[in-house]
Amino acid sequence: MTESVYSSTDPFPDAPTAGGVALRLLPWSGEDGRPCYLSTDDEKSSYLSRLADNLEAVQLGMAEKLLGYVAEATKGESPSETELRSMVAPLSQALRDVLRVAHSRGKRLPVLDDKASAEASAVIDREIIR
């Protein structure tokens, strides 16, 4: 099994490629906050892939719990300015983490052919854009 980690200066650039295969955006940053990417020939059982999967699950779970906490804290009586300020930093970090997971997973979705894309667009037009 071969694994390599790369980094970039753009937070969510198009995934770089290695050998024609898009690299996986990892859920952590490298030096100077630059995104890290993984090149592996075994996405399912690679140690770094499993580590990234687990960290993504933790990040999503923490974001969900934080959202619940904020919803509860803002119910009823208005929170103070200090309370609101104390929520902003963790909410920003959670949003950053969730966006990174979404970008990483989105880049790994299979690319639809033109016919499938047209069918998906027709469903969206019919069901959503009425």
N, C-alpha and C positions, 0 to 999 in steps of 0.2 A: 504494500500500500504506500502511495506517495502523497504527502501533504506539504503544502507551502502556504505561508501567510504573507500577504502583501498589504501595503497601506497607500492611501491617497490623500490629497489635500482637500478635495471637495466632499462635503458631508454625505451627499447622496448622488454621486455621479452614475452614469450608466455603468453597469458592472463591467469591470475589465474582463478580458478573456485570457485563457491560457490554453493553447492547443485547440482553439475554436469553441471552447466550453466557457460559459459565463462563470465567473468566480462568485462565491457566496459571500454576501456582506455579513460580517460577524457582529454579534450584539455587544461588542466592546470596542473601544478606541485604542489606537496605538499611541505612539509618541506625539506630543503636541495636539492631542485630540483628533488625529486623523483617523478615518475609517480603516478597518482591517478587512481583508478578504481572504477566503480560504479556497485553495485549489486542492481537490482530493479526487482520487479515482474510485473512492468507495464512500459515497454520501451517506449510506445507511449505517455502516458500522465503524466509520472513522471516529477516533477518540475526540478530535476537535469538533466534528459535526455533532456528536452526542452532547458534548459539553455546551456547544452553542444552542442546541435544542433545549437543554435543561435551563440554561440561563434565560432564554427567551420566555420559557414557561414561567419562570420566577418573575421576570419583569412584567409580564402581562398580568399575573396574579396580584402583584404589588400595586399595579395601576388600578386594577379593579377594586381592591380594598381601599385604596386612597380615594377613589371616586365615591365609594360608599360613605367613607368618613366625611368627606366634604359635603355630600348631600345631606347627611345627618346634621352636621355643624351649621349649615345654612338654613335649616328648617326653623320655622317659628320666629323667635326673636333674632333680629339682625346681628350678625357677628360684628365685633369691634374691628376697627381698622387694623389693629395689631394682629388679631386672629386671621383676618383676610390676608394680610401680608405674609403671615407664617405659612399659609397654604399655597402661595404662588410658586415658590421655588420647587417644592416637591411635585406640584402639578406640572410645572414646566419640564422637569426631568422625566416624569412619567410619560408625558406626551412625546418627548424626544425619543424615549425608549420604544414606545409603541409605534411611532413612525418608522424607526429603524427596522423593527421586526416586520412591519408591513412592506417596506421597500425590499427587504431581504427575501421575504416569501413571495412577493409579487414578481421579482426577477427570476424566480425559479419555477414559475408556472409555465406550462407548455404553451408555445405560441400557436394560436389558432390559424388555420388556413383561411383563405379569403371567403370560402363558402360558410364556414362556421362563424366567422366574424359577421358576415351579412345576416345570418340567422339570429345571432345574438343581438345585433342592432335592431332587427325587426321586432324581437320580443321586448326590448327596452322601449322602443317607440310605442308599441301596442299597450304595454302594461304600465309604463311609468310616465310617459310624456303625453298623456291624453289631454 
